[in-house]
Amino acid sequence: MRTRDLAGLALTEIGFGAAGLGNLYRAIDDETSQRCVDAAWEGGIRYFDTAPHYGLGLSERRLGAALAGRPREEFVVSTKVGRLLVPRVPPRDRDDEMFEVPGDLTREWGFEPGAVRRSVEESLERTGLGYLDIALVHDPDVSGEPDALERGLEALLALRAEGVVRAVGVGTNDAVTAAVALERYDIDTVMLAGQYTLLRNDGFDRVRAAAGDRRVVLAGVFNSGILARPQVPEAATFDYEPAPRAQLDRAREIAAMAARHGATLPQLAVELPLRQECVASVVLGMQTETEVRENLGLLARPRFSAWTELPELGL
């Protein structure tokens, strides 16, 4: 698989989004998790993204176990800071977020230097990795914490200066937060989810301008499901809610246009961001071997060549 440079790191054009390894929406077993990462590796993926938030640490543990024994210099891992995992008192049977895991832990916001350092150290312990390639401040815009972006980035920049992490940035669903981070701080990248897709360009132009000669990572390019299949079902979701009629109609128009040229809707959803020079990688969530192979197959198809038709669809 082709790679693109990000702060001296070689990121594969498709990145492995490991939230699913943390039992996102449904539980999988350790064997399924291992086979999923094995399939990604065999398919050429060498960039893996995780976070403490994903399954209360389960994603980090499973990803680390699945990568154990592979040459460390041959892959890139990003994780996130801002949510510390602490005991829940009293414990709950299940996590109260989107993950099918026991609720014996909970998340606690923490962006000050001590909390950020502790988060990095605990991520290293859970993954078993000797070092982290990329650390991102996770969702500062929804934390409700004062100056979360500033405090989190200053803490990560200090760790980068110490050599604790190679590259630093922000992971967010908000394009304004991503752009401000790039405009104000000497960070290496941002990971922006769900804002530059076939159905939306919400602030990406500002992010691209702010990035300058830096590269960014994009996630959520299927807008939570509506763009993930060649045919758009009536029950499709857009940003984790039932898709509005206008979005269903637009997605189906694009799907029909893609089909006329021998392409598919998810293929275009992945290719669109990769047409941007400033994009280093597109991170796709994967939870099974089948999903890995389907995602890898999107880049195996002949590249789509009829992008000039998209403006006719209002894009």
Stockholm file with secondary structure:
# STOCKHOLM 1.0

chainA/1-315         MRTRDLAGLALTEIGFGAAGLGNLYRAIDDETSQRCVDAAWEGGIRYFDTAPHYGLGLSERRLGAALAGRPREEFVVSTKVGRLLVPRVPPRDRDDEMFEVPGDLTREWGFEPGAVRRSVEESLERTGLGYLDIALVHDPDVSGEPDALERGLEALLALRAEGVVRAVGVGTNDAVTAAVALERYDIDTVMLAGQYTLLRNDGFDRVRAAAGDRRVVLAGVFNSGILARPQVPEAATFDYEPAPRAQLDRAREIAAMAARHGATLPQLAVELPLRQECVASVVLGMQTETEVRENLGLLARPRFSAWTELPELGL
#=GR chainA/1-315 SS CCEEEETTEEEESEEEEGGGGGTBSSCCCHHHHHHHHHHHHHTTCCEEECCTTTTTTHHHHHHHHHHTTSCGGGCEEEEEESEEEEEEEEEESSCSSSBCSCEEEEEEECCSHHHHHHHHHHHHHHHTCSCEEEEEEECGGGSCCTTHHHHHHHHHHHHHHHTSEEEEEEEESCHHHHHHHHHHSCCSEEEEESSEETTEESSHHHHHHHHTTCCEEEECTTGGGTTSSSSCCTTCEETTEECCHHHHHHHHHHHHHHHHTTCCHHHHHHHHHHTSTTEEEEEEECCSHHHHHHHHHHHHSCCCCCGGGGGGGTC
#=GC SS_cons         CCEEEETTEEEESEEEEGGGGGTBSSCCCHHHHHHHHHHHHHTTCCEEECCTTTTTTHHHHHHHHHHTTSCGGGCEEEEEESEEEEEEEEEESSCSSSBCSCEEEEEEECCSHHHHHHHHHHHHHHHTCSCEEEEEEECGGGSCCTTHHHHHHHHHHHHHHHTSEEEEEEEESCHHHHHHHHHHSCCSEEEEESSEETTEESSHHHHHHHHTTCCEEEECTTGGGTTSSSSCCTTCEETTEECCHHHHHHHHHHHHHHHHTTCCHHHHHHHHHHTSTTEEEEEEECCSHHHHHHHHHHHHSCCCCCGGGGGGGTC
//
